[in-house]
Amino acid sequence: MSTSLNSPARPGSWGPAGPDGPVALVVHRRLAESSAPAYQAWQEQVAARLASWPGFLDRRVIPPNPPVQVDWVIVQRFRDVHSARAWLQSPDRADLAAQISDHFVGNDEIHLIVENNRDRSTAVSALISSRVAPGLERDFLAWQRTVAAAESRFDGFVGHKVQRPVPGVQEDWVVLLSFDSDEHLDAWLASPERTALLADGERFTQQLRLVRSAYGFGFWSGQEPTAAPDPVFKSNLLVLLMLYPVVFAWGYFIADPLFAAHGVPFWLSLFIGNLVSTQLLGWLLVPWAFRRFKWWMRPGPARTQVAGYAIIVALYVVSMAVYAVLLALR
């Protein structure tokens, strides 16, 4: 069971909540296990600075609880959107973040939630992919934090999620940006502020691609917006379940008889195979598998969890058996 550190504001310090209700700034951070003591000490500095911040109500720090929750989750509540955005964009917060940025690994997520707002499942999003040269990953993440702070100034901002590359599945960095409506998303995408930020981050945007979507943050796994994060181990098992037959089918039915037999270089055949497989996995097969195993991805009774693992193992065995038979028939 996870613990939490609560820092309430002084009763009555900031008056009633804003007209849209209190606002929660929810930040997900992934850190190396060895960084936990430094991060907890740093959070005390954050608490001290927030204690006198106009509009601040309270905060909660939730440590990881694998496998259900692998990130640190920080919930900071403010009286209204203005107070939350002022903190998110403040030099004070930027200075504090710079002190601990070397400890961040994995995904970086920021969500700004009006507590009585409409269902976040109505959110629209832009899926932005970009190649980042080796050695520039830390600079890219710092730039993305600046972009997220600017986005939060715009009406309708819901969240900004940065997904690292997945070797063998997805080679690009992917940013999922969500707003509560098409109009608000368009306002940000066409804004001078975004144009200036893209110019500042030109070294990260030379291969940038943007795809509009009517999905919010549950696009890959089909989760409800308030659902707990998918356990990483289970997610990886499902990706492997889809990846193995795709790689085999490509090699057996296409690469060997069509490419290798006609003198296509292996390096080119491999690139084409990876290109096709990543598109199939990212847009069709992995989301399909996550939807079919939604009942297993969420925490549940031990019997349900064992049944899910048994089905996964059985499907692995079937895939390998089919592979072995086809190779024997050659």
C-alpha positions in Angstrom: 0.0 0.0 0.0 1.4 3.4 -1.0 1.9 6.2 1.5 1.5 9.9 0.9 2.7 13.2 2.1 -0.1 15.7 2.5 0.5 19.5 2.8 -2.8 21.3 3.4 -3.0 25.0 3.1 -4.0 27.0 6.1 -7.8 27.0 6.5 -9.4 30.0 4.9 -6.1 31.3 3.5 -7.3 31.7 -0.1 -11.0 31.8 0.2 -13.5 29.7 -1.8 -12.7 27.8 -4.9 -12.9 29.4 -8.3 -16.1 29.4 -10.3 -15.1 26.2 -12.1 -14.1 24.5 -8.9 -10.7 23.4 -7.6 -8.0 22.4 -10.0 -5.6 19.5 -9.6 -2.2 19.6 -11.2 -1.2 15.9 -11.5 2.4 15.1 -12.4 3.7 11.6 -13.1 7.5 11.1 -12.8 9.5 8.0 -13.2 12.8 7.7 -11.3 15.5 5.2 -10.7 14.9 3.4 -7.4 18.2 4.8 -6.1 16.8 8.4 -6.6 13.9 8.0 -4.2 15.6 9.5 -1.1 16.8 12.6 -3.1 13.4 13.0 -4.7 11.6 12.8 -1.3 14.0 15.4 0.1 13.4 17.6 -3.0 9.6 17.3 -2.5 10.0 19.0 0.9 11.5 22.0 -0.8 8.5 22.1 -3.2 6.1 21.9 -0.2 7.8 24.8 1.5 7.5 27.0 -1.7 3.9 26.0 -2.3 2.9 26.8 1.2 2.8 30.5 0.4 1.7 30.2 -3.2 -1.5 32.2 -3.9 -4.4 29.8 -4.5 -2.7 26.7 -3.3 -5.0 24.3 -1.4 -3.1 21.0 -0.7 -0.8 18.4 -2.2 -0.2 14.7 -2.1 2.9 12.7 -3.0 2.2 9.1 -3.9 5.3 6.8 -4.2 5.4 4.0 -6.7 3.5 0.8 -5.9 4.6 -1.8 -8.6 3.2 -3.4 -10.6 0.0 -1.4 -10.6 1.8 2.0 -10.3 5.4 2.4 -11.4 5.6 6.3 -11.4 5.7 8.8 -8.6 2.4 10.7 -8.7 2.2 14.2 -7.3 -1.2 15.8 -6.9 -1.2 19.6 -6.2 -4.6 21.2 -5.8 -5.3 24.9 -6.4 -8.3 27.1 -5.9 -8.7 27.8 -9.7 -7.2 27.3 -13.1 -5.4 30.7 -12.9 -3.5 29.7 -9.7 -2.5 26.3 -11.1 -1.2 27.7 -14.4 0.7 30.4 -12.6 2.5 27.8 -10.6 3.1 25.5 -13.6 4.7 28.4 -15.5 6.5 30.1 -12.7 10.3 30.5 -12.5 10.2 29.1 -9.0 8.9 25.8 -10.3 11.3 25.8 -13.2 14.3 26.3 -10.8 13.1 23.5 -8.6 12.6 21.2 -11.5 16.1 21.9 -12.8 17.5 20.7 -9.4 16.1 17.2 -9.8 15.9 16.8 -13.6 19.0 14.5 -13.7 17.0 11.9 -11.7 14.1 11.6 -14.1 13.9 8.5 -16.3 11.0 7.1 -18.4 7.8 8.9 -19.1 7.0 12.5 -18.2 3.3 13.4 -17.8 1.4 16.5 -16.7 -2.3 16.7 -16.3 -4.4 19.8 -15.4 -7.8 18.7 -14.2 -10.8 20.9 -13.2 -12.4 18.7 -10.6 -15.9 19.3 -11.7 -15.1 19.5 -15.4 -16.8 17.3 -18.0 -15.6 13.8 -18.6 -12.0 13.8 -19.9 -12.9 11.0 -22.3 -14.2 13.7 -24.6 -10.7 15.0 -25.0 -9.1 15.4 -28.4 -5.5 14.9 -29.0 -2.5 15.4 -31.3 0.0 12.6 -31.6 3.4 14.2 -32.3 6.4 12.0 -33.1 10.0 13.1 -33.4 13.5 11.6 -33.8 16.0 12.6 -31.1 19.7 12.2 -31.8 21.7 10.2 -29.3 23.0 12.3 -26.5 20.2 14.9 -26.8 17.5 13.1 -24.8 17.9 15.2 -21.6 17.8 18.4 -23.7 14.7 17.1 -25.4 12.9 16.4 -22.1 13.8 19.8 -20.8 12.4 21.4 -23.9 9.2 19.4 -23.6 8.7 20.6 -20.0 8.9 24.2 -21.4 6.4 23.3 -24.1 4.0 21.8 -21.6 4.2 24.9 -19.4 3.3 27.1 -22.4 0.4 24.7 -23.3 -1.1 25.0 -19.9 -1.8 28.7 -20.4 -4.3 27.9 -23.1 -8.0 27.2 -22.4 -9.0 23.6 -22.4 -5.6 22.1 -21.8 -5.9 18.5 -20.4 -2.5 16.9 -20.5 0.9 16.5 -22.1 2.5 13.0 -22.1 5.9 12.1 -23.4 6.5 8.5 -24.4 10.1 7.3 -24.9 11.0 5.0 -27.9 10.3 1.3 -27.5 13.2 -0.6 -29.1 12.0 -2.9 -31.9 8.5 -1.4 -31.8 8.7 2.4 -32.0 11.9 4.3 -32.7 10.5 7.8 -32.3 9.7 9.8 -29.2 6.0 10.4 -29.1 4.2 13.3 -27.4 0.4 12.9 -26.8 -1.1 16.4 -26.3 -4.8 16.6 -25.2 -7.3 19.4 -25.1 -11.0 19.3 -24.2 -12.1 20.4 -27.7 -11.0 20.7 -31.3 -11.3 24.5 -31.0 -8.9 24.7 -28.0 -6.5 22.3 -29.6 -6.5 24.3 -32.8 -5.9 27.5 -30.9 -2.7 26.1 -29.4 -1.4 24.5 -32.6 -1.8 27.8 -34.5 -0.5 30.0 -31.8 2.6 32.2 -32.1 3.8 30.8 -28.8 4.0 27.3 -30.3 5.7 28.6 -33.4 8.4 30.2 -31.3 8.9 27.1 -29.3 9.2 25.0 -32.4 11.9 27.4 -33.7 13.7 27.1 -30.3 13.6 23.3 -30.5 14.5 23.1 -34.2 17.0 20.4 -33.7 14.2 18.2 -32.4 11.6 19.0 -35.0 13.3 18.3 -38.3 11.5 14.9 -38.5 8.4 16.0 -36.6 5.1 14.5 -37.6 1.7 15.4 -36.2 -1.5 13.3 -36.4 -4.9 14.5 -35.1 -7.0 12.1 -33.1 -10.4 12.0 -31.3 -8.8 9.9 -28.6 -7.5 11.1 -25.2 -4.9 9.3 -23.1 -6.6 6.0 -23.2 -5.8 5.5 -26.9 -3.4 2.7 -26.7 -4.9 0.6 -23.8 -8.6 1.6 -24.0 -8.4 2.7 -20.4 -10.9 5.1 -18.8 -9.2 8.4 -18.0 -9.3 7.7 -14.3 -8.1 4.1 -14.5 -4.8 3.1 -12.9 -1.8 2.9 -15.2 -1.2 -0.5 -16.9 1.4 -2.6 -15.3 4.5 -2.4 -17.4 5.2 -6.2 -17.3 1.7 -7.1 -18.6 1.9 -4.4 -21.3 5.3 -5.9 -22.5 3.8 -9.4 -22.6 1.0 -8.2 -24.8 3.4 -6.4 -27.1 5.4 -9.5 -27.4 2.3 -11.6 -28.2 1.6 -9.4 -31.2 5.3 -8.8 -32.2 6.3 -12.4 -32.5 3.8 -13.6 -35.2 4.3 -10.3 -37.1 8.1 -10.7 -37.3 7.7 -14.4 -38.2 5.1 -13.9 -40.8 7.1 -11.1 -42.4 10.2 -13.2 -42.6 8.5 -16.4 -43.7 6.0 -15.1 -46.3 7.7 -11.9 -47.6 11.3 -11.3 -46.7 12.7 -14.8 -47.6 10.7 -15.7 -50.7 10.3 -12.2 -52.2 13.3 -10.1 -50.9 16.1 -12.5 -50.2 15.3 -14.6 -53.3 15.6 -11.6 -55.5 18.8 -10.1 -54.1 17.3 -7.4 -51.9 20.1 -6.5 -49.3 19.4 -7.7 -45.8 19.7 -4.2 -44.3 17.0 -2.9 -46.6 14.8 -5.8 -46.0 15.2 -5.4 -42.3 14.3 -1.7 -42.4 11.2 -2.3 -44.5 10.1 -5.1 -42.2 10.6 -2.9 -39.1 8.7 -0.1 -40.8 5.7 -2.3 -41.6 5.7 -4.1 -38.3 5.8 -0.9 -36.2 2.9 0.6 -38.0 0.8 -2.6 -37.7 1.7 -2.9 -34.0 1.2 0.8 -33.1 -2.1 1.4 -34.9 -3.8 -1.9 -35.1 -2.5 -5.0 -33.2 -1.3 -3.6 -29.9 -4.5 -1.5 -29.3 -6.6 -4.5 -30.3 -4.8 -6.8 -27.8 -5.0 -4.2 -25.0 -8.8 -3.9 -25.6 -9.2 -7.8 -25.6 -7.2 -8.1 -22.4 -8.6 -5.1 -20.6 -10.2 -7.4 -18.0 -6.7 -8.7 -17.1 -4.7 -5.5 -17.2 -6.6 -4.0 -14.3 -6.0 -5.2 -10.7 -8.4 -8.0 -9.9 -8.9 -11.4 -8.1 -6.0 -13.8 -8.1 -8.1 -16.3 -10.2 -8.5 -13.7 -12.9 -4.8 -12.8 -13.0 -3.8 -16.5 -13.2 -6.3 -17.1 -16.0 -4.8 -14.1 -17.9 -1.3 -15.3 -17.6 -2.4 -18.9 -18.6 -4.1 -17.6 -21.8 -1.0 -15.5 -22.7 1.3 -18.5 -22.2 -1.0 -20.7 -24.3 -1.0 -18.2 -27.1 2.8 -18.1 -27.0 2.9 -21.9 -27.3 0.5 -21.9 -30.2 2.5 -19.2 -32.0 5.7 -21.1 -31.6 4.1 -24.4 -32.6 2.8 -22.9 -35.8 6.2 -21.5 -36.5 7.9 -24.8 -35.9 5.4 -26.7 -38.2 5.8 -24.2 -41.1 9.6 -24.4 -40.9 9.4 -28.2 -40.9 7.3 -28.2 -44.0 9.9 -26.2 -46.0 
